[in-house]
Each structure stands twice: as C-alpha cells, then as structure tokens.
Amino acid sequence: MALKAAIVLQTLRESGPGLLVPAAWLVVAAAHRGLVTERSLLIAHLVMVAFIIFFLTTGWEEMNDRVLGGWRVVMVIGVAITLSGIAGLLIAPAATPLLAISLIGWMVIPAFGLFYTGIVLPEAAIIYVISGTLSIVGPIIYFLSVLSGIDLLAVGGIAVTGIGQTLGIVDAVFRY
C-alpha cells in the first residue's frame, strides 16, 4: 500500500504540473470574463498554494540539479505571489493591487524560469525561448488592454501567457 502511495505521489509530482498550469490559466481567463465566482477563485488560489507547497516539500532535494534549481526559486516566489492573490480575495479594500500582483507575477516570474531552462538545456533552447517570450508578451498585451479598455484583449494576453507556459511545462513533463 505504501509503495502504491509513493508511486502515485511521484506520478503527481512529475505529471501534475502539465495539467495544472493550463488549467490555472483557463480559470484565470474564465474569472476575467466573469464566469468564475470570487469564492471559486479563492478556492483555486488555495489549491494552487497547496500544490506548490506539496511540490516544494516533496521534491526539494531533487530540485538541486541545474534546471530544477531555477524552478525551485520560481515556486518559492510563486507561493508569495499566490498568497498575495489569496489576501486580495479576502481583503476587499486591498483586492485590486494584491490581485494585480498575483496575476502579473504569475505571468512574468515563470518566464525567467523558462528562459533559464533554455540556457541550461541548449538542446531545448528553442521551445523555452518561445515559451518564455510568450509568457512576457502576454502581460504586455494585458497591459495594452488596460490602456485601450478592450476587455477581450486582456483575455488574449492571458491566453498568450497560458500557451507559452503550457508549452514549457509540457516539454518538461515529457523531457523528465
């Protein structure tokens, strides 16, 4: 029984991010369009921080290698970014700035991990440069939506970021 549990946990750690990253960006896009309640968004943030902490605590030692070391930093920062989103959802007057920190943080911070991975793994540089670039272009598009007032452009920025990060994580799942 313990062996089965260990295998399930290992599979979750290795494959889970490949499902969680695109799912998270779908929830963000849906929330932006008003299709997800604040309560559901809060639950999503709580689940996300729990998964990040799970991945960090169960894989900390394995993250000593050159590629995963960079992602360990991204995930530690990600805990703080996600907690910012949770606080924004719980504290009404501070909601906008804290939610903005969470959204923009998750759009930009993984880009550094993606670019870093492309440097460390020259054989995979193209996919990680593309995915990192999309992760940076997404928030630029999102910012342009704020300036222009075109709401659909914001969803486009979220989608570009989500696609970029999904490309990177799917490659990582198959590569490792």
C-alpha positions as a printed NumPy array, in Angstrom:
array([[  0.   ,   0.   ,   0.   ],
       [  2.804,   2.426,   0.913],
       [  4.539,   1.621,  -2.375],
       [  1.362,   2.417,  -4.323],
       [  1.014,   5.727,  -2.486],
       [  4.648,   6.585,  -3.218],
       [  4.151,   5.8  ,  -6.909],
       [  1.006,   7.944,  -7.054],
       [  2.791,  10.852,  -5.344],
       [  5.775,  10.536,  -7.698],
       [  3.462,  10.482, -10.729],
       [  1.604,  13.532,  -9.428],
       [  4.857,  15.43 ,  -8.911],
       [  6.155,  14.511, -12.36 ],
       [  2.972,  14.927, -14.418],
       [  0.707,  17.161, -12.333],
       [  2.173,  20.493, -13.467],
       [  1.473,  19.568, -17.091],
       [ -2.223,  19.583, -16.235],
       [ -2.262,  22.249, -13.526],
       [ -0.595,  25.052, -15.493],
       [ -3.063,  25.13 , -18.409],
       [ -5.98 ,  24.55 , -16.003],
       [ -4.894,  27.526, -13.906],
       [ -4.763,  29.831, -16.934],
       [ -8.188,  28.631, -18.088],
       [ -9.586,  29.537, -14.665],
       [ -7.899,  32.964, -14.84 ],
       [ -9.408,  33.644, -18.268],
       [-12.826,  32.451, -17.117],
       [-12.596,  34.623, -13.99 ],
       [-11.669,  37.622, -16.086],
       [-14.793,  37.09 , -18.18 ],
       [-16.924,  36.796, -15.035],
       [-17.549,  33.082, -15.463],
       [-15.925,  32.151, -12.152],
       [-17.082,  33.482,  -8.788],
       [-14.684,  35.087,  -6.325],
       [-15.255,  32.157,  -3.985],
       [-14.212,  29.716,  -6.72 ],
       [-11.189,  31.865,  -7.481],
       [-10.264,  31.839,  -3.783],
       [-10.555,  28.043,  -3.721],
       [ -8.384,  27.846,  -6.854],
       [ -5.732,  30.   ,  -5.16 ],
       [ -5.838,  27.841,  -2.019],
       [ -5.479,  24.667,  -4.089],
       [ -2.653,  26.234,  -6.073],
       [ -0.666,  27.257,  -2.994],
       [ -1.228,  23.786,  -1.513],
       [  0.086,  22.115,  -4.677],
       [  3.104,  24.418,  -4.862],
       [  3.968,  23.699,  -1.234],
       [  3.443,  19.977,  -1.899],
       [  5.814,  20.091,  -4.887],
       [  8.395,  22.071,  -2.912],
       [  8.313,  19.903,   0.197],
       [  8.308,  16.551,  -1.587],
       [ 10.822,  17.493,  -4.26 ],
       [ 13.139,  19.978,  -2.545],
       [ 16.199,  17.695,  -2.642],
       [ 15.562,  16.647,  -6.235],
       [ 15.47 ,  20.313,  -7.199],
       [ 19.207,  20.649,  -6.59 ],
       [ 20.045,  19.959, -10.219],
       [ 20.788,  22.801, -12.617],
       [ 17.362,  23.083, -14.263],
       [ 15.102,  22.354, -11.317],
       [ 17.085,  24.691,  -9.066],
       [ 15.801,  27.615, -11.115],
       [ 12.254,  26.312, -10.896],
       [ 12.568,  25.899,  -7.146],
       [ 13.192,  29.663,  -6.936],
       [ 10.185,  30.335,  -9.198],
       [  7.988,  28.152,  -6.993],
       [  9.135,  29.781,  -3.738],
       [  8.356,  33.202,  -5.212],
       [  5.117,  31.697,  -6.531],
       [  3.978,  30.868,  -3.003],
       [  4.277,  34.551,  -2.068],
       [  2.55 ,  35.633,  -5.281],
       [ -0.309,  33.206,  -4.694],
       [ -0.668,  34.288,  -1.072],
       [ -0.941,  37.846,  -2.377],
       [ -3.877,  36.726,  -4.52 ],
       [ -5.488,  34.995,  -1.552],
       [ -5.133,  38.141,   0.539],
       [ -6.584,  40.19 ,  -2.314],
       [ -9.612,  37.948,  -2.438],
       [-10.114,  38.135,   1.333],
       [ -9.404,  41.831,   1.938],
       [-11.775,  43.929,  -0.172],
       [-10.023,  47.348,   0.007],
       [ -6.654,  45.836,  -0.95 ],
       [ -8.105,  43.488,  -3.556],
       [ -7.1  ,  45.247,  -6.756],
       [ -3.382,  45.76 ,  -6.053],
       [ -2.936,  42.34 ,  -4.457],
       [ -4.776,  40.544,  -7.254],
       [ -2.736,  42.503,  -9.813],
       [  0.472,  41.384,  -8.09 ],
       [ -0.737,  37.795,  -8.245],
       [ -1.808,  37.936, -11.887],
       [  1.181,  39.839, -13.27 ],
       [  3.545,  37.906, -11.017],
       [  2.349,  34.576, -12.399],
       [  2.527,  35.937, -15.933],
       [  6.12 ,  37.165, -15.611],
       [  8.022,  35.136, -12.971],
       [  7.77 ,  31.786, -14.832],
       [  9.248,  33.496, -17.896],
       [ 12.539,  33.754, -16.018],
       [ 12.409,  30.017, -15.292],
       [ 11.626,  29.288, -18.928],
       [ 14.491,  31.438, -20.243],
       [ 16.839,  29.978, -17.636],
       [ 15.854,  26.456, -18.689],
       [ 16.578,  27.364, -22.313],
       [ 20.067,  28.49 , -21.317],
       [ 20.791,  25.415, -19.208],
       [ 19.355,  22.985, -21.784],
       [ 20.711,  24.142, -25.145],
       [ 19.083,  21.143, -26.827],
       [ 15.703,  22.56 , -25.774],
       [ 16.534,  26.258, -26.105],
       [ 14.052,  26.948, -28.904],
       [ 10.98 ,  25.7  , -27.041],
       [ 11.951,  27.516, -23.833],
       [ 12.817,  30.783, -25.564],
       [  9.468,  30.653, -27.367],
       [  7.542,  29.774, -24.211],
       [  9.377,  32.417, -22.168],
       [  8.776,  35.032, -24.835],
       [  5.053,  34.253, -24.933],
       [  4.997,  34.498, -21.143],
       [  6.386,  38.049, -21.448],
       [  4.269,  39.08 , -24.442],
       [  1.085,  38.046, -22.599],
       [  1.338,  40.683, -19.851],
       [  2.25 ,  43.314, -22.44 ],
       [ -0.964,  42.509, -24.302],
       [ -2.826,  42.527, -20.986],
       [ -1.398,  45.967, -20.142],
       [ -2.434,  47.247, -23.576],
       [ -5.966,  46.093, -22.803],
       [ -5.945,  48.23 , -19.665],
       [ -4.778,  51.253, -21.684],
       [ -7.216,  50.668, -24.535],
       [-10.188,  49.487, -22.483],
       [-10.611,  46.469, -24.768],
       [-11.518,  43.665, -22.377],
       [-11.133,  40.892, -24.935],
       [ -7.509,  41.961, -25.396],
       [ -6.931,  41.128, -21.704],
       [ -8.195,  37.6  , -22.278],
       [ -5.856,  37.414, -25.276],
       [ -2.927,  38.38 , -23.042],
       [ -3.906,  35.718, -20.537],
       [ -4.198,  33.165, -23.348],
       [ -0.775,  34.033, -24.795],
       [  0.816,  33.643, -21.369],
       [ -1.042,  30.386, -20.743],
       [  0.013,  28.949, -24.09 ],
       [  3.639,  29.919, -23.519],
       [  3.801,  28.428, -20.057],
       [  1.926,  25.323, -21.136],
       [  4.425,  24.718, -23.948],
       [  7.266,  24.882, -21.451],
       [  5.714,  22.666, -18.804],
       [  4.523,  20.046, -21.297],
       [  8.045,  19.846, -22.706],
       [  9.411,  19.479, -19.166],
       [  6.94 ,  16.695, -18.331],
       [  7.965,  14.73 , -21.425],
       [ 11.665,  15.553, -21.115],
       [ 11.902,  14.409, -17.485]])
